């Protein structure tokens, strides 16, 4: 492992890097969908096998507040794992 010499560290290299592209924010409802899938295997399995039914039924009696775009996005994805679903939601949801 190479260590940086004190001379190679500049003021510019210590400044935080800013993003050049704006990030699309996710709704709280979408975050809740993934949180429910992480903590409950049965909900996760339903989300992967029948996302429309999982979203319609909600989790522990609570429904998810999603935009129509988020609802259709999740419903249109065919994923085998939760991580694959999350990747596709991120990839497809940020494509313009």
PEURDA-V403552 format. One record per run of one state. SS is the DSSP state (H for helix, E for strand, L for the rest). FROM is the first residue (numbers start at 1). LEN is the number of residues. If there is no record, write none. Layout:
ss=SS from=FROM len=LEN
ss=SS from=FROM len=LEN
This chain:
ss=L from=1 len=10
ss=H from=11 len=4
ss=L from=15 len=13
ss=H from=28 len=12
ss=L from=40 len=1
ss=H from=41 len=9
ss=L from=50 len=1
ss=H from=51 len=7
ss=L from=58 len=1
ss=E from=59 len=1
ss=L from=60 len=2
ss=E from=62 len=1
ss=L from=63 len=5
ss=H from=68 len=9
ss=L from=77 len=5
ss=H from=82 len=13
ss=L from=95 len=2
